[in-house]
C-alpha cells in the first residue's frame, strides 16, 4: 500500500493504478479473498479497490458520502444493464449472466452427480477428505444427544460468511470452497454438487468462492452469492441454472427470501430487492453506512432486519419501493452476524455478540429495546430458532466451541443443554424443519448432526 505521506500528493489515477498493479502481482489479501491475476471490467477493478479500503481500515466520515454516492451511481448503471439477464433457458446464459451467442465460457458452475465426487476422491487417494464422508462412529454428549461427524473439507473459516442452510424438505446445502454440496438428511446421502469449472491454467485460489447461500421457502430453488457480487439461482430438482443476477459490485454477504422476492446485502452496505421473474430484476434498494453481515425477513414478511459489521440492527418496512430509511435501529457492542426472528413472537428478534461481547440478546422491535439477555462468555458465531421445540440454538467460538440450546418464555431465557464436539468455532447452524436435528459446520472442517 502507499505510504501515509504519499497519499496526499499522488493523484487518484496514479493511486488506482498502483493498487491494481499490486493486486495483480500478489496473492489475495487475507481479509479480502478476491480474484487476482485476471482481466476485469473497469467497474470490478474499481470495486476491488473499494473493498480493500473498506475492509482494511474504517472509512472516515467525510469519505462516507462519497462512497455511498459512488455506489449509487454504480447501482444505477447496473440496473440499466440488467435487462439482458431476463428469464433464461438453462445453458443459454454464462455464469456472468451474458447471452451465450458465442461458445460458452471456460469457467462456470456445472452440476455434478455424487458418484463423480466419490470417483474424484478415490483418484486423489483420500476418501476421508471427501465431503460428507463419515469421520467417526456416532457418539453421545453428556446430555445423551447423539452426534454424527462428517467431513467438510475446504470450509472457509470466515465469521461473516453464511454457508449452510437446510431446505423445507430437509436438503442440506453447504458451500465448501468454490463448490456447493447438497446432502439429503433423510437418506443420509450426497445428492450432488455444484462445481465451479476453472479456466485452463487457473490456480484454485484464483477461483471465486461462495460467500452466502439460501434456500427458497418452497425448497425448489437455491440461491448463491459470491465474492464477486454475483447471485446465482438454481433449480435443484431439474439441476439447471435458472438465472444469473449481477446484483452487487462487492461481496454478497447475506440473502433473504420474501415469498418470490429475494433480498441481498453487500459488504459495502447496499441492500437490493430482486424479483427473479421480472425482465429487470432490481425492484428496490436501500443503503446503510456499514457493511451488511446478516439479513432476514420476519415470519409474516412485515419487516426486514439487517445486521451490520459495526453492531447496528436495523428494521426496515416491507414496502421495498419506498423504504429508504430504517424504522428502528438498535445497537450492540459487536457485529450483528448471528441474528434471527422468533417464529412465535413475531416482533421479537434475537442477536448474538462477537468475541468482544458474547451476549445473547432478545429485542422488542416495536420499542427498540432489549427485553432479556444472557452472557455466554464466548463468541456467538451463529443462531437459529427451532420452532417446533420452541428452542433457540447458538453456535460458539472460544473457549469451548460448543452448541447451546436455550428455552425462551417471555421474558426468561434459560440454557437447556450444551453440545460439545467441535474443536474450532461453530461457524454455521441449520435446523431440520421438523426440529428433530441440529446441523453444525465448524472451522475444524467438520459437519455434525445432533439429535434434539
Backbone torsions as a table, in degrees:
resi	resn	phi	psi	omega
1	UNK	NA	161.3	180.0
2	UNK	-70.2	149.1	175.5
3	UNK	-65.5	156.9	-175.4
4	UNK	-64.5	-36.6	-177.9
5	UNK	-73.6	-26.7	-176.9
6	UNK	-76.3	-25.3	-172.7
7	UNK	-63.6	-24.2	-177.8
8	UNK	-82.1	-13.3	-173.6
9	UNK	-115.3	-10.0	-177.8
10	UNK	-96.3	135.3	179.3
11	UNK	-67.1	158.5	179.7
12	UNK	-61.4	-37.5	-179.4
13	UNK	-60.6	-44.4	179.2
14	UNK	-68.0	-39.7	177.9
15	UNK	-59.0	-46.5	-179.4
16	UNK	-64.6	-39.7	-178.6
17	UNK	-63.6	-42.4	-178.5
18	UNK	-67.1	-40.6	179.2
19	UNK	-61.0	-48.8	-177.0
20	UNK	-65.7	-40.3	178.9
21	UNK	-63.3	-40.8	178.8
22	UNK	-68.4	-38.1	-179.7
23	UNK	-64.2	-36.6	-177.1
24	UNK	-77.4	-17.0	-176.8
25	UNK	-101.3	-12.6	-178.8
26	UNK	-120.1	169.9	174.9
27	UNK	-71.7	168.6	-178.9
28	UNK	-65.1	146.7	177.0
29	UNK	-64.6	147.4	-174.3
30	UNK	-62.3	-35.6	-176.2
31	UNK	-84.9	-13.7	-179.6
32	UNK	-136.8	88.3	-178.9
33	UNK	-71.1	80.0	-176.3
34	UNK	-101.2	156.8	176.2
35	UNK	-66.8	138.9	176.1
36	UNK	-132.7	167.1	176.9
37	UNK	68.0	30.4	-179.3
38	UNK	-137.1	164.0	176.6
39	UNK	-86.9	131.5	-178.0
40	UNK	-126.5	156.6	169.8
41	UNK	-68.4	155.0	-178.7
42	UNK	-54.5	-37.3	-177.6
43	UNK	-63.6	-38.3	-179.6
44	UNK	-75.5	-33.0	176.1
45	UNK	-62.7	-45.8	-179.5
46	UNK	-65.6	-36.4	-179.1
47	UNK	-69.4	-31.8	174.9
48	UNK	-59.2	-42.4	176.3
49	UNK	-61.0	-45.3	179.9
50	UNK	-58.9	-42.7	-178.0
51	UNK	-65.7	-40.0	179.7
52	UNK	-64.5	-44.3	179.2
53	UNK	-65.2	-38.1	-177.3
54	UNK	-68.8	-41.2	-171.7
55	UNK	-90.5	-27.8	-177.3
56	UNK	-83.5	-24.1	178.6
57	UNK	-151.9	142.6	-179.5
58	UNK	-65.9	140.6	-178.6
59	UNK	-69.4	145.0	173.7
60	UNK	-75.7	156.1	-175.4
61	UNK	-62.6	-38.3	-177.2
62	UNK	-75.1	-13.4	176.7
63	UNK	-87.3	-18.0	-171.6
64	UNK	-62.0	-48.0	-177.7
65	UNK	-62.1	-37.8	179.8
66	UNK	-66.9	-40.2	179.8
67	UNK	-65.0	-44.0	179.3
68	UNK	-64.5	-41.3	178.4
69	UNK	-61.7	-43.7	178.8
70	UNK	-61.4	-43.4	179.1
71	UNK	-62.8	-39.6	179.2
72	UNK	-64.8	-40.3	178.5
73	UNK	-63.9	-41.5	178.4
74	UNK	-64.6	-40.0	179.9
75	UNK	-64.2	-41.1	178.7
76	UNK	-62.1	-41.0	177.0
77	UNK	-65.5	-36.6	179.8
78	UNK	-66.1	-41.5	179.0
79	UNK	-59.1	-42.2	-179.5
80	UNK	-67.1	-22.9	-177.9
81	UNK	-101.6	7.7	-175.6
82	UNK	-94.8	-7.2	-173.9
83	UNK	-66.1	-21.9	179.9
84	UNK	-75.7	-9.9	178.9
85	UNK	-95.7	48.6	180.0
86	UNK	-74.0	-169.6	178.1
87	UNK	-57.4	134.6	-169.5
88	UNK	-119.4	155.9	166.4
89	UNK	-88.0	128.1	-175.1
90	UNK	-52.2	131.1	179.0
91	UNK	94.6	-8.8	-178.3
92	UNK	-94.0	-5.9	178.0
93	UNK	-122.7	147.3	177.5
94	UNK	-80.9	175.7	177.9
95	UNK	-65.1	-18.6	176.7
96	UNK	-91.4	1.9	178.4
97	UNK	81.3	19.6	-178.7
98	UNK	-95.6	147.8	178.5
99	UNK	-62.3	134.2	-178.7
100	UNK	-87.7	59.0	176.3
101	UNK	-74.5	-19.6	175.6
102	UNK	-112.4	175.4	178.9
103	UNK	-54.2	145.5	-177.0
104	UNK	-59.4	155.3	-177.2
105	UNK	-69.8	165.8	-179.3
106	UNK	-81.0	-12.1	-179.3
107	UNK	-125.1	135.3	177.7
108	UNK	171.1	161.4	179.7
109	UNK	-75.5	139.0	176.0
110	UNK	-132.2	149.0	178.0
111	UNK	-84.4	134.0	177.8
112	UNK	-128.1	143.1	179.3
113	UNK	-74.3	159.6	-177.7
114	UNK	-62.9	-32.0	-178.1
115	UNK	-64.3	-30.7	178.6
116	UNK	-66.6	-38.7	177.7
117	UNK	-64.3	-39.4	-180.0
118	UNK	-65.7	-41.1	178.4
119	UNK	-65.4	-39.5	178.2
120	UNK	-62.7	-41.1	179.9
121	UNK	-66.1	-39.0	179.3
122	UNK	-65.8	-39.7	178.3
123	UNK	-65.1	-34.4	178.3
124	UNK	-76.4	-13.5	177.0
125	UNK	75.6	24.0	-178.4
126	UNK	-143.9	86.7	-177.8
127	UNK	-72.3	-27.0	-178.9
128	UNK	-65.0	-26.4	-178.5
129	UNK	-89.3	4.4	176.6
130	UNK	-71.0	131.9	-179.7
131	UNK	-53.5	132.3	178.9
132	UNK	68.3	17.1	170.7
133	UNK	-71.3	141.2	-178.7
134	UNK	-71.5	128.0	-178.4
135	UNK	-95.5	-39.3	-176.9
136	UNK	-139.2	162.0	170.1
137	UNK	-68.4	152.7	179.2
138	UNK	-53.3	133.5	178.6
139	UNK	-118.1	176.0	-177.8
140	UNK	-128.1	140.7	176.0
141	UNK	-81.4	177.3	179.6
142	UNK	-62.6	-24.7	179.9
143	UNK	-90.1	5.0	178.9
144	UNK	83.8	10.4	178.8
145	UNK	-84.1	125.7	-178.2
146	UNK	-77.5	150.0	-180.0
147	UNK	-136.0	135.7	174.4
148	UNK	-114.0	130.8	-177.8
149	UNK	-106.5	123.9	179.5
150	UNK	-121.1	158.6	-177.8
151	UNK	-79.7	140.8	174.9
152	UNK	-135.7	65.6	-176.8
153	UNK	-66.1	148.8	177.5
154	UNK	68.6	15.6	174.6
155	UNK	-66.8	124.8	-176.0
156	UNK	-69.5	128.4	178.0
157	UNK	-86.7	75.5	-176.6
158	UNK	-129.4	114.1	-178.3
159	UNK	-58.4	-33.5	-173.2
160	UNK	-89.1	-6.7	178.4
161	UNK	-77.4	157.3	176.5
162	UNK	-130.0	91.6	-164.3
163	UNK	-114.5	8.5	-177.8
164	UNK	-136.1	135.7	174.9
165	UNK	-154.6	151.8	177.9
166	UNK	-120.0	130.1	-178.1
167	UNK	-78.5	170.6	177.3
168	UNK	-66.1	-13.8	178.5
169	UNK	-97.7	2.8	178.9
170	UNK	82.7	19.8	177.3
171	UNK	-93.3	124.0	179.7
172	UNK	-86.6	132.5	170.5
173	UNK	-113.8	124.5	-178.2
174	UNK	-135.6	123.5	179.5
175	UNK	-88.5	124.9	177.3
176	UNK	-124.7	104.0	-175.9
177	UNK	66.8	-124.1	179.9
178	UNK	-99.8	14.3	178.5
179	UNK	-118.3	155.0	175.0
180	UNK	-123.9	121.8	-177.2
181	UNK	-103.3	139.3	177.7
182	UNK	-112.1	124.7	-174.9
183	UNK	-126.9	129.4	-177.3
184	UNK	-87.5	113.9	-176.3
185	UNK	-71.4	-18.3	179.5
186	UNK	-81.3	-48.4	-179.4
187	UNK	-85.9	-11.3	-176.4
188	UNK	56.6	41.8	-179.7
189	UNK	-135.0	153.9	177.9
190	UNK	-75.9	125.3	-178.4
191	UNK	-86.0	-24.8	-177.0
192	UNK	151.2	-176.1	-179.6
193	UNK	-157.0	155.5	174.7
194	UNK	-96.5	124.1	-173.9
195	UNK	-115.9	133.4	177.0
196	UNK	-88.2	113.8	-177.3
197	UNK	-80.7	120.5	-177.4
198	UNK	-79.5	161.4	171.5
199	UNK	-72.8	153.9	177.5
200	UNK	-57.9	129.9	178.9
201	UNK	81.6	2.5	-178.4
202	UNK	-84.9	131.6	178.5
203	UNK	-73.8	155.1	-177.9
204	UNK	-60.9	-40.8	-175.5
205	UNK	-70.2	-11.7	178.9
206	UNK	-87.3	-8.6	-179.7
207	UNK	-81.3	145.3	179.3
208	UNK	-73.3	148.1	-178.6
209	UNK	-118.4	164.5	179.8
210	UNK	-77.8	135.4	177.3
211	UNK	-107.8	-21.8	177.3
212	UNK	-163.3	159.6	176.0
213	UNK	-151.9	159.6	-179.2
214	UNK	-161.3	135.5	174.2
215	UNK	-80.1	145.3	168.3
216	UNK	-67.0	160.4	-174.1
217	UNK	-65.8	-27.5	178.6
218	UNK	-89.0	-0.8	175.8
219	UNK	74.8	11.5	-178.1
220	UNK	-93.9	-23.2	-176.1
221	UNK	-124.3	139.8	176.0
222	UNK	-115.1	127.1	-178.8
223	UNK	-106.0	133.4	-179.2
224	UNK	-120.7	135.1	173.1
225	UNK	-112.8	140.7	-175.2
226	UNK	-116.8	171.9	179.8
227	UNK	-78.0	-5.5	175.2
228	UNK	-101.7	8.9	175.4
229	UNK	87.6	7.3	-179.5
230	UNK	-89.1	153.6	174.0
231	UNK	-125.8	121.7	179.1
232	UNK	-106.2	136.4	178.3
233	UNK	-117.9	120.5	-174.9
234	UNK	-117.7	134.9	170.6
235	UNK	-86.1	103.8	-173.0
236	UNK	-71.1	-37.3	-177.8
237	UNK	-61.8	-43.1	-178.6
238	UNK	-97.1	0.6	176.2
239	UNK	57.1	46.6	-175.6
240	UNK	-131.9	145.7	174.8
241	UNK	-77.2	114.4	-178.4
242	UNK	-78.0	-40.0	-175.4
243	UNK	-168.8	150.0	171.5
244	UNK	-114.8	126.6	-178.0
245	UNK	-118.1	103.8	176.6
246	UNK	-74.8	72.5	-167.1
247	UNK	-75.9	-47.7	-172.9
248	UNK	-115.8	161.9	173.5
249	UNK	-109.3	23.1	175.1
250	UNK	-151.9	177.6	-175.6
251	UNK	-56.0	129.9	174.6
252	UNK	-84.4	115.5	-174.3
253	UNK	-97.2	-26.9	-174.3
254	UNK	-151.8	149.4	178.7
255	UNK	-133.6	144.2	179.1
256	UNK	-149.0	136.8	-179.2
257	UNK	-100.5	142.4	170.2
258	UNK	-130.0	91.7	-171.5
259	UNK	55.5	-115.4	-179.9
260	UNK	-91.1	-2.6	-179.3
261	UNK	-90.1	138.7	178.8
262	UNK	-116.9	127.2	176.7
263	UNK	-109.5	140.0	-179.5
264	UNK	-133.8	149.0	179.7
265	UNK	-127.9	142.1	-174.8
266	UNK	-114.0	167.9	-179.7
267	UNK	-68.7	-17.3	177.4
268	UNK	-94.1	7.3	173.7
269	UNK	90.1	12.1	-179.6
270	UNK	-93.0	136.0	173.5
271	UNK	-111.8	123.3	177.6
272	UNK	-114.3	137.5	174.2
273	UNK	-108.9	122.4	-171.2
274	UNK	-122.0	136.8	170.8
275	UNK	-111.0	100.9	-175.1
276	UNK	-61.6	-15.4	-179.3
277	UNK	-83.0	-17.3	-173.9
278	UNK	-85.6	148.4	176.8
279	UNK	-57.9	-42.7	172.5
280	UNK	-109.6	100.7	-167.1
281	UNK	-66.4	-31.3	-174.9
282	UNK	-70.8	110.9	-176.2
283	UNK	-113.3	-4.4	178.5
284	UNK	-171.2	156.4	-179.0
285	UNK	-155.5	155.0	174.6
286	UNK	-148.7	159.8	-178.3
287	UNK	-132.9	134.9	170.9
288	UNK	-121.3	163.2	-170.5
289	UNK	-70.5	-36.2	-175.0
290	UNK	-103.2	165.1	177.5
291	UNK	-64.3	147.8	-179.2
292	UNK	-94.5	134.4	176.6
293	UNK	-125.4	-4.6	174.4
294	UNK	-154.5	151.2	-176.1
295	UNK	-155.0	131.6	179.4
296	UNK	-159.4	133.9	173.1
297	UNK	-81.5	145.7	178.8
298	UNK	-68.8	159.1	-177.4
299	UNK	-53.3	-34.7	178.9
300	UNK	-94.2	8.3	-179.8
301	UNK	62.3	24.3	-179.3
302	UNK	-86.1	-29.1	-176.6
303	UNK	-139.2	153.1	173.4
304	UNK	-114.4	130.6	176.9
305	UNK	-105.9	135.0	175.6
306	UNK	-126.6	134.6	177.2
307	UNK	-108.3	139.9	-175.9
308	UNK	-112.2	162.4	178.6
309	UNK	-68.8	-18.1	-178.9
310	UNK	-97.5	10.9	173.6
311	UNK	91.6	12.5	179.4
312	UNK	-95.0	131.5	172.5
313	UNK	-107.7	114.3	-176.9
314	UNK	-112.4	140.3	177.4
315	UNK	-112.6	126.9	-176.5
316	UNK	-113.7	149.2	177.3
317	UNK	-69.9	158.0	-177.8
318	UNK	-75.7	-13.6	178.7
319	UNK	-77.3	91.4	-172.6
320	UNK	-70.0	-20.0	-179.3
321	UNK	-81.1	-19.0	-177.3
322	UNK	-120.5	-17.9	-173.7
323	UNK	-77.3	89.6	178.4
324	UNK	-101.5	-13.3	178.6
325	UNK	-128.0	140.8	178.9
326	UNK	-67.5	149.5	178.5
327	UNK	-85.2	-22.6	178.1
328	UNK	-147.0	141.6	175.0
329	UNK	-131.8	129.4	177.7
330	UNK	-121.1	158.9	-173.3
331	UNK	-133.2	135.0	170.0
332	UNK	-127.4	164.4	-171.6
333	UNK	-71.2	-11.6	-177.2
334	UNK	-136.3	174.1	-176.4
335	UNK	-56.2	144.4	178.5
336	UNK	-98.0	76.7	178.4
337	UNK	-96.3	-46.0	176.0
338	UNK	-82.0	114.1	-173.5
339	UNK	-154.8	146.7	176.7
340	UNK	-170.2	136.3	176.2
341	UNK	-72.4	141.5	174.7
342	UNK	-74.0	125.5	-176.7
343	UNK	-67.2	-27.8	-175.1
344	UNK	-108.6	-8.6	171.7
345	UNK	-123.5	87.1	-159.5
346	UNK	-71.7	-9.4	175.5
347	UNK	-102.5	5.8	180.0
348	UNK	-104.5	142.6	179.6
349	UNK	-139.6	141.9	-179.0
350	UNK	-106.0	143.9	174.6
351	UNK	-134.9	152.8	177.1
352	UNK	-120.2	139.0	-178.8
353	UNK	-85.6	153.1	178.0
354	UNK	-77.6	-164.0	-171.6
355	UNK	-67.8	-21.4	176.7
356	UNK	-83.6	-5.3	-171.8
357	UNK	-126.2	-70.6	177.8
358	UNK	74.3	13.9	-177.4
359	UNK	-96.5	132.4	172.3
360	UNK	-94.5	122.3	-174.5
361	UNK	-124.8	148.1	170.7
362	UNK	-121.7	127.4	-173.3
363	UNK	-111.4	144.6	168.8
364	UNK	-93.6	111.2	-175.0
365	UNK	-73.7	-17.2	175.4
366	UNK	-69.1	-48.5	-177.4
367	UNK	-92.3	-15.5	-178.0
368	UNK	72.0	26.9	-177.4
369	UNK	-119.6	154.5	175.4
370	UNK	-83.7	121.1	-175.5
371	UNK	-90.9	-25.5	177.2
372	UNK	-161.7	157.8	-180.0
373	UNK	-155.2	162.9	176.8
374	UNK	-145.6	134.4	179.0
375	UNK	-86.1	120.3	-178.0
376	UNK	-95.8	-10.9	-178.5
377	UNK	57.0	30.7	177.7
378	UNK	-159.7	161.4	177.0
379	UNK	-66.9	131.6	175.2
380	UNK	-100.4	110.8	-175.4
381	UNK	-93.2	-26.9	-173.5
382	UNK	-152.3	159.0	-174.5
383	UNK	-156.4	133.0	176.7
384	UNK	-143.7	149.8	173.0
385	UNK	-99.0	137.8	172.3
386	UNK	-104.1	98.0	-168.6
387	UNK	-62.6	-45.6	-174.3
388	UNK	-72.0	-25.6	175.6
389	UNK	-91.2	-15.5	-173.1
390	UNK	57.5	45.6	176.6
391	UNK	-110.6	157.3	168.5
392	UNK	-115.2	128.1	-175.4
393	UNK	-116.2	132.1	-179.3
394	UNK	-126.5	143.5	176.0
395	UNK	-110.2	137.9	-168.0
396	UNK	-124.3	159.9	172.1
397	UNK	-101.7	-139.0	-179.4
398	UNK	-56.5	146.1	6.6
399	UNK	-95.8	-11.2	-169.7
400	UNK	-113.5	-10.9	178.2
401	UNK	52.8	47.4	-173.1
402	UNK	-105.4	170.4	169.9
403	UNK	-111.3	127.1	-179.8
404	UNK	-112.1	142.2	174.1
405	UNK	-114.0	135.6	-175.2
406	UNK	-126.2	149.4	171.3
407	UNK	-106.8	132.5	178.7
408	UNK	-127.3	112.2	171.5
409	UNK	-123.5	111.5	-169.2
410	UNK	-45.7	127.8	-0.3
411	UNK	-101.6	17.9	-171.4
412	UNK	-86.1	133.8	176.3
413	UNK	-119.8	112.0	-170.2
414	UNK	-124.9	128.5	175.9
415	UNK	-70.3	137.6	-178.9
416	UNK	-102.8	-57.2	177.5
417	UNK	-154.1	166.2	-177.6
418	UNK	-124.3	136.4	-179.6
419	UNK	-114.0	117.7	-178.0
420	UNK	-112.6	143.2	180.0
421	UNK	172.5	-29.0	176.5
422	UNK	-77.4	146.9	178.5
423	UNK	-99.3	-9.0	174.2
424	UNK	-137.4	175.9	-170.0
425	UNK	-58.1	144.9	-179.1
426	UNK	-87.2	98.1	-172.6
427	UNK	-76.0	-36.3	-171.3
428	UNK	-136.4	146.1	175.9
429	UNK	-131.1	151.2	170.0
430	UNK	-145.9	151.6	-179.3
431	UNK	-119.1	134.7	174.5
432	UNK	-62.1	141.6	-177.7
433	UNK	-58.1	-23.1	177.2
434	UNK	-88.7	2.0	-177.5
435	UNK	58.6	32.5	179.4
436	UNK	-95.7	-23.8	-176.1
437	UNK	-140.2	149.9	170.2
438	UNK	-108.6	134.1	176.2
439	UNK	-112.9	130.4	-179.2
440	UNK	-131.3	143.9	176.5
441	UNK	-127.7	129.3	-174.0
442	UNK	-120.2	169.4	177.8
443	UNK	-69.4	-9.2	172.8
444	UNK	-79.4	6.2	179.3
445	UNK	60.3	43.3	175.0
446	UNK	-128.4	147.9	177.1
447	UNK	-117.1	121.3	-176.3
448	UNK	-112.5	145.2	174.9
449	UNK	-116.3	121.8	-178.1
450	UNK	-116.8	139.0	170.7
451	UNK	-75.7	139.9	176.9
452	UNK	-95.6	NA	NA
